């Protein structure tokens, strides 16, 4: 099992989304973060289950929320490059 590490910009967008959801409804931000963590846990267990969306990037969809966790595999870890809202421009994260 590989450990996950979040790219600083991926962590920032995850926190931004959680703050937004929390402002909409109490505890919704916490539920969002739990959903992202569930996705990351699934990725750590078996990253090969998830489809390739770019040359070396795979995507795991979160449950309930319209977000995808985009990640790359290295020898000993998973690098989360984006926690992306699915309505966002699909290539915005490619410079990471």
DSSP file (Angstrom, degrees, kcal/mol; ACC not computed):
  #  RESIDUE AA STRUCTURE BP1 BP2  ACC     N-H-->O    O-->H-N    N-H-->O    O-->H-N    TCO  KAPPA ALPHA  PHI   PSI    X-CA   Y-CA   Z-CA
    1    1 A X              0   0    0      0, 0.0     2,-0.3     0, 0.0    44,-0.2   0.000 360.0 360.0 360.0 133.7    0.0    0.0    0.0
    2    2 A X        -     0   0    0     42,-1.0     2,-0.3    41,-0.2    75,-0.2  -0.733 360.0-125.2 -96.2 144.7    1.3    3.4   -1.0
    3    3 A X  E     -a   77   0A   0     73,-0.9    75,-2.6    -2,-0.3     2,-0.3  -0.652  25.6-126.0 -85.8 146.2    0.8    6.5    1.2
    4    4 A X  E     -a   78   0A   0     -2,-0.3     2,-0.4    73,-0.2    75,-0.2  -0.694  21.0-170.5 -95.4 145.4   -0.8    9.6   -0.4
    5    5 A X  E     -a   79   0A   0     73,-2.6    75,-2.8    -2,-0.3     2,-0.5  -0.999  18.0-135.1-131.1 134.0    0.7   13.1   -0.4
    6    6 A X  E     -a   80   0A   0     -2,-0.4    75,-0.2    73,-0.2     2,-0.1  -0.766  17.1-124.1 -93.4 131.7   -1.3   16.1   -1.5
    7    7 A X     >  -     0   0    0     73,-2.9     4,-2.5    -2,-0.5     3,-0.5  -0.457  32.3-114.1 -60.9 143.1    0.2   18.6   -3.9
    8    8 A X  H  > S+     0   0    0      1,-0.3     4,-2.1     2,-0.2    -1,-0.1   0.855 117.4  49.3 -54.2 -37.5   -0.1   22.1   -2.1
    9    9 A X  H  > S+     0   0    0      2,-0.2     4,-2.2     1,-0.2    -1,-0.3   0.851 109.5  51.9 -71.8 -32.8   -2.5   23.4   -4.7
   10   10 A X  H  > S+     0   0    0     -3,-0.5     4,-2.0    70,-0.3    -2,-0.2   0.911 110.6  48.4 -67.0 -41.8   -4.7   20.2   -4.4
   11   11 A X  H  X S+     0   0    0     -4,-2.5     4,-2.3     1,-0.2    -2,-0.2   0.905 110.9  51.4 -64.1 -40.7   -4.8   20.7   -0.7
   12   12 A X  H  X S+     0   0    0     -4,-2.1     4,-2.5    -5,-0.2    -2,-0.2   0.909 110.9  46.7 -64.0 -42.6   -5.7   24.4   -1.1
   13   13 A X  H  X S+     0   0    0     -4,-2.2     4,-2.0     2,-0.2    -1,-0.2   0.845 111.0  52.8 -71.0 -30.7   -8.6   23.6   -3.5
   14   14 A X  H  X S+     0   0    0     -4,-2.0     4,-2.2     2,-0.2    -2,-0.2   0.927 112.0  45.0 -66.0 -44.5   -9.9   20.9   -1.2
   15   15 A X  H  X S+     0   0    0     -4,-2.3     4,-2.5     2,-0.2    -2,-0.2   0.902 111.2  53.7 -65.6 -41.4   -9.9   23.3    1.8
   16   16 A X  H  X S+     0   0    0     -4,-2.5     4,-2.1     1,-0.2    -1,-0.2   0.911 110.5  46.7 -59.6 -43.4  -11.6   26.0   -0.4
   17   17 A X  H  X S+     0   0    0     -4,-2.0     4,-2.7     2,-0.2    -1,-0.2   0.899 111.1  51.7 -66.1 -40.6  -14.3   23.6   -1.4
   18   18 A X  H  X S+     0   0    0     -4,-2.2     4,-2.5     2,-0.2    -2,-0.2   0.902 109.7  49.6 -63.6 -40.8  -14.8   22.5    2.2
   19   19 A X  H  X S+     0   0    0     -4,-2.5     4,-1.9     2,-0.2    -1,-0.2   0.912 111.2  50.0 -63.5 -42.6  -15.1   26.1    3.4
   20   20 A X  H  X S+     0   0    0     -4,-2.1     4,-1.0    -5,-0.2    -2,-0.2   0.954 112.6  45.6 -60.5 -50.3  -17.7   26.7    0.6
   21   21 A X  H >X S+     0   0    0     -4,-2.7     4,-1.8     1,-0.2     3,-0.5   0.887 111.0  53.3 -62.1 -38.8  -19.8   23.7    1.6
   22   22 A X  H 3< S+     0   0    0     -4,-2.5    -1,-0.2     1,-0.2    -2,-0.2   0.854 105.5  54.4 -65.1 -33.7  -19.6   24.5    5.2
   23   23 A X  H 3< S+     0   0    0     -4,-1.9    -1,-0.2     1,-0.2    -2,-0.2   0.741 109.1  49.7 -70.7 -21.7  -20.9   28.0    4.5
   24   24 A X  H << S-     0   0    0     -4,-1.0     2,-0.3    -3,-0.5    -2,-0.2   0.833 129.3  -3.1 -84.0 -35.6  -23.9   26.5    2.7
   25   25 A X  S >X S-     0   0    0     -4,-1.8     3,-1.8     0, 0.0     4,-0.6  -0.963  81.7 -95.5-160.1 138.2  -24.9   24.1    5.5
   26   26 A X  T 34 S+     0   0    0     -2,-0.3    -3,-0.1     1,-0.3    -4,-0.1  -0.312 108.3   4.8 -57.9 135.4  -23.5   23.1    8.9
   27   27 A X  T 3> S+     0   0    0      1,-0.1     4,-1.9    -5,-0.1    -1,-0.3   0.357  96.9 110.0  70.0  -1.9  -21.3   20.0    8.7
   28   28 A X  H <> S+     0   0    0     -3,-1.8     4,-2.2    -7,-0.3    -6,-0.2   0.879  77.1  52.8 -69.0 -35.5  -21.5   19.8    4.9
   29   29 A X  H  X S+     0   0    0     -4,-0.6     4,-2.4     2,-0.2    -1,-0.2   0.900 108.6  50.0 -63.1 -40.7  -17.8   20.8    4.7
   30   30 A X  H  > S+     0   0    0      2,-0.2     4,-2.2     1,-0.2    -2,-0.2   0.889 109.8  50.6 -64.7 -38.8  -16.9   18.0    7.1
   31   31 A X  H  X S+     0   0    0     -4,-1.9     4,-2.0     2,-0.2    -2,-0.2   0.877 109.2  52.1 -66.2 -37.0  -18.8   15.5    5.0
   32   32 A X  H  X S+     0   0    0     -4,-2.2     4,-2.4     2,-0.2    -2,-0.2   0.949 109.8  48.0 -61.7 -48.9  -17.0   16.7    1.9
   33   33 A X  H  X S+     0   0    0     -4,-2.4     4,-2.5     1,-0.2    -2,-0.2   0.882 110.8  51.6 -61.0 -38.1  -13.6   16.2    3.5
   34   34 A X  H  X S+     0   0    0     -4,-2.2     4,-2.3     2,-0.2    -1,-0.2   0.880 108.7  51.6 -64.8 -37.3  -14.7   12.7    4.7
   35   35 A X  H  X S+     0   0    0     -4,-2.0     4,-1.9     2,-0.2    28,-0.3   0.906 110.9  47.0 -65.7 -42.0  -15.7   11.9    1.1
   36   36 A X  H  X S+     0   0    0     -4,-2.4     4,-2.5     2,-0.2    -2,-0.2   0.913 111.7  51.3 -65.0 -42.5  -12.3   13.1   -0.2
   37   37 A X  H  X S+     0   0    0     -4,-2.5     4,-2.7     1,-0.2    -2,-0.2   0.888 107.3  53.2 -63.5 -38.5  -10.6   11.1    2.5
   38   38 A X  H  X S+     0   0    0     -4,-2.3     4,-2.1     2,-0.2    -1,-0.2   0.911 109.6  48.9 -60.6 -41.7  -12.6    8.0    1.5
   39   39 A X  H  X S+     0   0    0     -4,-1.9     4,-2.3     2,-0.2    -2,-0.2   0.927 111.5  48.7 -63.4 -44.4  -11.5    8.4   -2.1
   40   40 A X  H  X S+     0   0    0     -4,-2.5     4,-2.6     1,-0.2    -2,-0.2   0.899 109.1  53.2 -63.4 -40.2   -7.8    8.8   -1.0
   41   41 A X  H  X S+     0   0    0     -4,-2.7     4,-1.8     1,-0.2    -1,-0.2   0.913 109.4  48.9 -60.6 -42.1   -8.1    5.7    1.2
   42   42 A X  H  X S+     0   0    0     -4,-2.1     4,-2.3     1,-0.2    -2,-0.2   0.894 110.8  50.7 -63.3 -40.1   -9.4    3.7   -1.8
   43   43 A X  H  < S+     0   0    0     -4,-2.3     4,-0.3     1,-0.2    -2,-0.2   0.920 108.8  51.3 -63.8 -44.3   -6.6    5.0   -4.0
   44   44 A X  H  < S+     0   0    0     -4,-2.6   -42,-1.0     1,-0.2     3,-0.3   0.867 110.9  49.2 -62.5 -36.1   -4.0    4.0   -1.4
   45   45 A X  H  < S-     0   0    0     -4,-1.8    -2,-0.2     1,-0.2    -1,-0.2   0.945 137.4  -5.6 -70.4 -48.4   -5.4    0.5   -1.2
   46   46 A X    ><  +     0   0    0     -4,-2.3     3,-1.5    -5,-0.1    -1,-0.2  -0.624  60.5 174.7-150.5  86.2   -5.5   -0.2   -5.0
   47   47 A X  G >  S+     0   0    0     -3,-0.3     3,-1.2    -4,-0.3    -3,-0.1   0.718  76.1  71.3 -66.3 -20.2   -4.6    2.7   -7.2
   48   48 A X  G 3  S+     0   0    0      1,-0.2    -1,-0.3    -5,-0.1    -5,-0.1   0.602  81.0  74.8 -74.1 -10.2   -4.8    0.5  -10.4
   49   49 A X  G <  S+     0   0    0     -3,-1.5     2,-0.3    -7,-0.2    -1,-0.2   0.718  82.8  82.5 -70.5 -20.1   -8.6    0.3  -10.1
   50   50 A X  S <  S-     0   0    0     -3,-1.2    10,-0.1    -4,-0.2    -3,-0.0  -0.643  84.3-107.8 -99.9 143.9   -9.0    3.9  -11.4
   51   51 A X        -     0   0    0      8,-0.5     8,-1.8    -2,-0.3     2,-0.4  -0.261  28.0-113.9 -70.9 150.2   -9.1    5.0  -15.0
   52   52 A X  E     +B   58   0A   0      6,-0.2     6,-0.3     1,-0.1    -1,-0.1  -0.679  31.9 175.7 -78.6 130.3   -6.3    6.9  -16.6
   53   53 A X  E    S+     0   0A   0      4,-3.0     2,-0.3    -2,-0.4     5,-0.2   0.535  70.5  11.0-112.3 -13.6   -7.4   10.4  -17.6
   54   54 A X  E >  S-B   57   0A   0      3,-1.5     3,-0.8     1,-0.0    -1,-0.2  -0.888 105.6 -68.5-150.6 177.7   -4.0   11.7  -18.9
   55   55 A X  T 3  S-     0   0    0     -2,-0.3    -3,-0.0     1,-0.3    -1,-0.0   0.839 127.4  -1.2 -42.2 -55.2   -0.7   10.1  -19.7
   56   56 A X  T 3  S+     0   0    0      2,-0.0    17,-0.5    -3,-0.0     2,-0.4   0.111 112.1 100.1-126.4  21.2    0.2    9.2  -16.1
   57   57 A X  E <   -BC  54  72A   0     -3,-0.8    -4,-3.0    15,-0.1    -3,-1.5  -0.923  47.1-169.1-116.6 133.7   -2.8   10.6  -14.1
   58   58 A X  E     -BC  52  71A   0     13,-2.8    13,-2.4    -2,-0.4     2,-0.4  -0.753  10.9-140.4-114.7 163.9   -5.7    8.6  -12.8
   59   59 A X  E     - C   0  70A   0     -8,-1.8    -8,-0.5    -2,-0.3     2,-0.5  -0.989  11.3-170.5-133.9 133.6   -9.0    9.8  -11.4
   60   60 A X  E     - C   0  69A   0      9,-2.1     9,-3.4    -2,-0.4     2,-0.2  -0.987  22.8-137.5-117.1 125.8  -11.1    8.5   -8.5
   61   61 A X  E     - C   0  68A   0     -2,-0.5     7,-0.2     7,-0.2     2,-0.2  -0.590  16.2-127.2 -82.3 143.2  -14.6   10.1   -8.1
   62   62 A X        -     0   0    0      5,-2.7     2,-0.3     3,-0.3     5,-0.1  -0.489  26.3-108.8 -81.3 159.7  -15.9   11.0   -4.7
   63   63 A X  S    S-     0   0    0    -28,-0.3     2,-2.1    -2,-0.2   -24,-0.1  -0.710  91.9  -4.1 -87.8 142.8  -19.2    9.8   -3.5
   64   64 A X  S    S+     0   0    0     -2,-0.3     2,-0.3   -29,-0.0    -1,-0.1  -0.261 117.2  81.0  75.3 -48.3  -22.1   12.3   -3.2
   65   65 A X  S    S-     0   0    0     -2,-2.1     2,-2.1   -33,-0.1    -3,-0.3  -0.637  85.9-119.8 -93.2 146.1  -20.0   15.3   -4.2
   66   66 A X  S    S+     0   0    0     -2,-0.3    20,-2.8    -5,-0.1     2,-0.3  -0.360  73.3 115.6 -82.0  61.9  -19.2   16.2   -7.9
   67   67 A X  E     - D   0  85A   0     -2,-2.1    -5,-2.7    18,-0.3     2,-0.4  -0.928  49.3-153.7-130.4 151.8  -15.4   16.0   -7.4
   68   68 A X  E     -CD  61  84A   0     16,-2.6    16,-2.4    -2,-0.3     2,-0.7  -0.970  13.5-139.8-122.4 143.1  -12.6   13.8   -8.7
   69   69 A X  E     -CD  60  83A   0     -9,-3.4    -9,-2.1    -2,-0.4     2,-0.4  -0.908  21.9-160.3-100.7 112.1   -9.3   13.1   -7.0
   70   70 A X  E     +CD  59  82A   0     12,-2.5    11,-2.0    -2,-0.7    12,-1.5  -0.792  19.0 170.1 -96.5 134.1   -6.6   13.2   -9.7
   71   71 A X  E     -CD  58  80A   0    -13,-2.4   -13,-2.8    -2,-0.4     2,-0.3  -0.968  28.2-146.0-146.7 156.9   -3.4   11.4   -8.8
   72   72 A X  E     -CD  57  79A   0      7,-2.5     7,-2.8    -2,-0.3     2,-0.4  -0.899  22.3-130.9-117.4 150.7    0.0   10.1  -10.1
   73   73 A X  E     + D   0  78A   0    -17,-0.5     2,-0.2    -2,-0.3     5,-0.2  -0.858  23.9 178.7-101.9 135.6    1.8    7.1   -8.9
   74   74 A X        -     0   0    0      3,-2.7   -72,-0.0    -2,-0.4     5,-0.0  -0.655  49.6 -84.3-118.3-175.7    5.4    7.1   -8.0
   75   75 A X  S    S+     0   0    0     -2,-0.2     3,-0.1     1,-0.2    -2,-0.0   0.879 122.0  10.7 -58.9 -40.0    7.5    4.2   -6.7
   76   76 A X  S    S+     0   0    0      1,-0.1   -73,-0.9   -74,-0.1     2,-0.3   0.392 124.9  33.1-124.9   3.2    6.5    4.5   -3.1
   77   77 A X  E     -a    3   0A   0    -75,-0.2    -3,-2.7     2,-0.0     2,-0.5  -0.966  64.7-117.9-153.4 168.9    3.6    7.0   -2.9
   78   78 A X  E     -aD   4  73A   0    -75,-2.6   -73,-2.6    -2,-0.3     2,-0.6  -0.945  25.3-154.2-108.1 130.3    0.6    8.4   -4.5
   79   79 A X  E     -aD   5  72A   0     -7,-2.8    -7,-2.5    -2,-0.5     2,-0.7  -0.931   6.4-148.7-109.9 113.8    0.7   12.2   -5.3
   80   80 A X  E     +aD   6  71A   0    -75,-2.8   -73,-2.9    -2,-0.6    -9,-0.3  -0.721  18.1 178.8 -80.6 115.3   -2.7   13.8   -5.4
   81   81 A X  E     +     0   0A   0    -11,-2.0     2,-0.3    -2,-0.7   -10,-0.2   0.662  61.8   8.7 -94.8 -18.3   -2.4   16.6   -8.0
   82   82 A X  E     - D   0  70A   0    -12,-1.5   -12,-2.5   -72,-0.1     2,-0.6  -0.972  41.7-155.9-160.8 144.9   -5.9   17.9   -7.9
   83   83 A X  E     - D   0  69A   0     -2,-0.3     2,-0.4   -14,-0.2   -14,-0.2  -0.885  46.4-169.9-115.8  92.5   -9.2   17.7   -6.0
   84   84 A X  E     - D   0  68A   0    -16,-2.4   -16,-2.6    -2,-0.6     2,-0.3  -0.714  29.3-131.4-104.7 129.7  -11.2   18.9   -9.0
   85   85 A X  E >   - D   0  67A   0     -2,-0.4     3,-1.7   -18,-0.2   -18,-0.3  -0.586  29.3-129.0 -67.2 135.8  -14.8   19.9   -9.3
   86   86 A X  T 3  S+     0   0    0    -20,-2.8    -1,-0.1     1,-0.3   -19,-0.1   0.593 104.2  57.9 -72.1  -9.5  -16.1   18.0  -12.3
   87   87 A X  T 3  S+     0   0    0    -21,-0.3    -1,-0.3     2,-0.1     2,-0.1   0.434  86.4 101.9 -95.9   0.0  -17.5   21.1  -14.0
   88   88 A X  S <  S-     0   0    0     -3,-1.7     2,-0.1     1,-0.1    -4,-0.0  -0.389  95.9 -77.1 -77.6 159.5  -14.2   22.8  -14.0
   89   89 A X    >   -     0   0    0      1,-0.2     3,-1.4    -2,-0.1     4,-0.2  -0.400  46.9-133.9 -55.7 127.5  -12.0   23.1  -17.1
   90   90 A X  T 3  S+     0   0    0      1,-0.3     3,-0.2     2,-0.1    -1,-0.2   0.653  96.2  46.8 -67.5 -16.1  -10.5   19.6  -17.3
   91   91 A X  T >  S+     0   0    0      1,-0.2     3,-1.7     2,-0.1    -1,-0.3   0.353  74.8 105.6-107.3   7.1   -6.9   20.6  -18.0
   92   92 A X  T <  S+     0   0    0     -3,-1.4     3,-0.4     1,-0.3    -1,-0.2   0.768  80.7  51.4 -61.1 -26.3   -6.4   23.4  -15.4
   93   93 A X  T >  S+     0   0    0     -3,-0.2     3,-2.1    -4,-0.2    -1,-0.3   0.485  76.8 102.2 -89.0  -5.3   -4.2   21.2  -13.2
   94   94 A X  T <  S+     0   0    0     -3,-1.7    -1,-0.2     1,-0.3    -2,-0.1   0.669  70.5  64.9 -63.2 -18.4   -1.7   20.0  -15.9
   95   95 A X  T 3         0   0    0     -3,-0.4    -1,-0.3     1,-0.2    -2,-0.1   0.478 360.0 360.0 -80.4   0.3    1.1   22.4  -14.8
   96   96 A X    <         0   0    0     -3,-2.1    -1,-0.2   -15,-0.0    -2,-0.1   0.468 360.0 360.0 -85.0 360.0    1.4   20.7  -11.5
